[in-house]
Amino acid sequence: MIATTRTAIISLLTCAILVGGCKTLDTISDYSTKALVATGTISSSQATSINKSVSAVGKTFDSFTPEQEYFVGRTVAAVILSKNKAYDKISATRYLNRLGQVLALFSERPETFGGYHFLIMDSEEINAFAAPGGLILVSRGMLRCCQTEDELAAVLAHEIAHVAQKHGLQAIQKSRVTSALTILGTEAVKNLAGGQLDELTKNFEDSVSDIISTTVNNGYARELEESADTAAIKTLQAVGYDPRALVSMLRQMQKRLNPSGKDFNKTHPKPEDRIVVIEKLINSSAPATPSQAAPARQERFKDAIGSV
């Protein structure tokens, strides 16, 4: 019975790949499972599980739901934090989240299913990661590259842009079949056992590995980084921060980066290359005006981040 159930699921997944449309796929699934129930090949409960799984797979092929994005992002963040523990300083984390939440409100995507959350990684490496759904991780090394609140805002605005523009999900598109199979683990798992459960678990692990490989190990494509910088500039201007802080932050980073390092150099274009593009974007936009809040910003920045 289990082997037959697995064959039925695989057949319907094949239809998902070939047909593509959710409504058509649901019709095929419903028709097929009814026939299998009628012949005694599967039970009614198994048919229900298969139909729900296939429907979810079809939706995955069309687009990721906010809920799917949230759970994928949470898994990615968990993997990153398994290698870089969280920095245990409540005041700094609270400050980072307050600043990040304000910036997110003025971004292209103010809300996500699980909301935006910001966390400091206890790592000397200079890096920051934006997991799908709004989980943003910034290393202590990256924070030390920021000399002002404007520069920290620039870092967060860039990462928020990756989330807003769903760059992480674009990386997942390359392995949609693997990603789709993981959904079976939530609905059809009650009808599978033994080696088949192991196989589904392996598919899920491979999906996470694909995401980590793109977003953490290899980094986003240059055009996506430029798109995030462009959006970050708009966000900074909307909130009232100086967009030139993005340039000054990159210059600070350039001084600190190890040319052969495994951190930011590995996952982002060279700072000098980004600076050339960013300066052109800033020069073509409205000139920055001095903020009367700058002294207060700098004071709270030093209070929260100064000892990090």
C-alpha positions, 0 to 999 in steps of 0.5 A, spaced: 500 500 500 505 504 501 509 503 495 502 504 491 501 511 495 508 513 493 507 511 486 501 515 485 504 521 489 510 521 484 505 521 478 501 527 480 507 531 481 510 529 474 503 532 472 504 538 476 511 539 472 508 538 465 501 541 466 503 547 471 496 550 472 493 549 479 486 548 477 488 543 472 492 540 476 487 539 482 482 536 477 487 531 475 489 529 482 481 529 484 479 525 478 486 520 479 485 519 487 477 518 486 479 512 481 484 509 486 479 509 492 474 506 487 479 500 486 481 499 493 488 502 491 488 507 496 484 509 502 479 515 502 484 519 508 490 517 503 486 520 497 485 527 501 492 527 503 495 526 496 490 532 493 492 537 499 499 535 497 498 536 490 494 542 490 500 545 495 505 543 490 501 546 484 501 553 488 508 552 489 510 552 482 505 558 481 508 562 486 510 562 493 505 564 499 507 569 504 506 563 509 511 558 505 516 564 504 516 565 512 517 558 513 523 557 508 526 564 511 526 561 518 529 555 516 535 559 512 536 563 519 536 557 523 542 554 519 546 561 519 545 561 527 547 554 528 554 557 525 554 564 528 550 564 535 546 570 537 550 576 540 547 576 547 546 584 548 539 586 549 540 593 548 543 593 542 538 588 539 532 592 541 536 598 538 537 594 531 530 592 531 527 599 532 531 602 527 530 596 522 522 597 523 522 604 521 526 603 515 522 597 513 515 601 514 518 606 508 521 600 504 517 597 498 514 592 502 512 594 509 509 588 511 511 580 511 507 574 514 512 573 520 514 581 520 521 583 520 526 581 525 533 583 526 538 580 530 546 581 531 550 575 530 556 574 535 561 574 529 567 578 527 566 577 520 563 582 516 557 580 513 549 581 513 544 576 511 537 577 509 533 571 509 526 570 506 520 573 509 524 578 513 529 575 518 535 579 517 542 578 521 548 582 522 554 581 524 558 584 530 564 585 524 559 589 520 556 593 525 563 595 527 564 598 520 558 603 521 560 610 524 554 613 524 546 611 525 546 613 518 551 608 516 547 602 520 541 605 517 544 604 510 546 597 511 539 595 514 535 598 508 540 594 503 538 588 507 530 590 507 531 591 500 533 584 498 527 581 502 522 586 499 524 584 492 524 577 494 531 576 492 532 569 496 525 566 493 528 568 486 534 563 488 529 558 490 526 558 483 532 554 481 530 548 485 522 548 485 521 541 484 526 539 490 522 545 494 515 542 492 517 535 495 518 538 502 511 540 502 509 532 502 512 532 509 507 536 512 501 533 509 502 526 506 507 524 512 502 520 516 501 515 510 508 514 509 514 511 513 521 508 513 525 509 507 520 514 504 520 519 510 528 519 510 527 521 502 522 526 504 527 529 509 533 528 505 529 532 499 528 538 505 535 538 507 537 539 499 532 544 498 535 548 504 542 547 502 540 550 495 538 556 498 544 557 503 549 556 497 546 562 493 544 567 499 550 565 504 556 562 500 555 565 493 551 571 494 546 574 490 548 576 482 550 583 481 544 586 478 540 584 484 545 587 489 545 593 485 537 593 485 538 592 493 542 599 493 537 603 489 531 601 493 536 602 499 537 609 497 530 611 496 528 608 503 534 612 506 531 618 503 524 617 505 526 616 512 530 622 512 537 619 512 543 621 508 543 616 502 551 618 502 552 614 508 551 607 504 558 610 500 561 612 507 559 605 510 562 601 504 569 605 504 569 604 512 568 596 510 573 597 504 579 599 509 577 593 514 576 587 509 581 582 508 582 581 500 582 573 501 577 573 507 571 569 507 566 574 509 563 580 505 568 579 499 565 572 498 558 574 498 558 581 495 561 585 489 567 589 491 565 595 495 569 600 490 565 597 484 558 598 488 561 605 490 561 607 483 554 605 481 551 608 488 554 615 487 551 615 480 544 614 483 545 619 488 548 624 484 542 623 479 537 624 485 535 630 490 541 633 494 541 631 501 539 636 506 542 636 513 538 633 519 537 636 525 536 630 528 543 628 527 546 629 534 541 625 537 541 619 532 549 619 533 548 619 541 543 613 541 547 610 536 553 610 540 549 608 546 547 602 543 552 600 538 558 603 541 561 597 545 559 592 540 
